[in-house]
Amino acid sequence: MPFVKISALPSNDFDIEEVTRAVETDLYIEKERKTADPSKPPVNKAVLPLGSTTIIWQTLNCITHTRAATKQQQCLRSFDPTQEEFPLFVDLYLTSKFDYDKISEIMKSITATLHEKTDIPEDYVFIHTHIRNPGHVYIMNKVWPCEITHAGK
């Protein structure tokens, strides 16, 4: 099932444990945040089964980039709420059984929850999806799934 790795600069402005729990919970019960009819209550729907997702938080020592306005390179070493360009990087690892719509739903849920829990704009949540295909995972001294056979062998 899915594995989510969130990478960010150190911060005292939000509780990492609370954020990671919220991401997992919101994947289980995704709240319809915007409805066509505002008079109707939000509809809850399961995106993924509860307990099916592993989420880790990785703290980055530095993010170096050149600010467009000043053309000066800088190394960000901690979260600063006054910074407009504080990114969250998310690696989303999935099996090949997920279709485009489900992957989109998962990414939107993660982005919305991260924004809600950290106040980081959704524009600064970057998600890269890694799709596990047969023969692309190496665990326990084996290429998975173990039953892979190659033509001609």
Rosetta blueprint (number, residue, H / E / L):
1 M L
2 P L
3 F E
4 V E
5 K E
6 I E
7 S E
8 A E
9 L L
10 P L
11 S L
12 N L
13 D L
14 F L
15 D L
16 I H
17 E H
18 E H
19 V H
20 T H
21 R H
22 A H
23 V H
24 E H
25 T H
26 D H
27 L H
28 Y H
29 I L
30 E E
31 K E
32 E L
33 R L
34 K L
35 T L
36 A L
37 D L
38 P L
39 S L
40 K L
41 P L
42 P L
43 V L
44 N E
45 K E
46 A L
47 V L
48 L L
49 P L
50 L L
51 G L
52 S L
53 T L
54 T E
55 I E
56 I E
57 W E
58 Q E
59 T E
60 L L
61 N L
62 C L
63 I E
64 T E
65 H E
66 T E
67 R L
68 A L
69 A L
70 T L
71 K L
72 Q L
73 Q E
74 Q E
75 C E
76 L E
77 R L
78 S L
79 F L
80 D L
81 P L
82 T L
83 Q L
84 E L
85 E L
86 F L
87 P L
88 L E
89 F E
90 V E
91 D E
92 L E
93 Y E
94 L E
95 T E
96 S L
97 K L
98 F L
99 D L
100 Y H
101 D H
102 K H
103 I H
104 S H
105 E H
106 I H
107 M H
108 K H
109 S H
110 I H
111 T H
112 A H
113 T H
114 L H
115 H H
116 E H
117 K H
118 T H
119 D L
120 I L
121 P L
122 E H
123 D H
124 Y H
125 V E
126 F E
127 I E
128 H E
129 T E
130 H E
131 I E
132 R E
133 N L
134 P L
135 G L
136 H L
137 V E
138 Y E
139 I E
140 M L
141 N L
142 K E
143 V E
144 W E
145 P L
146 C L
147 E L
148 I L
149 T L
150 H L
151 A L
152 G L
153 K L
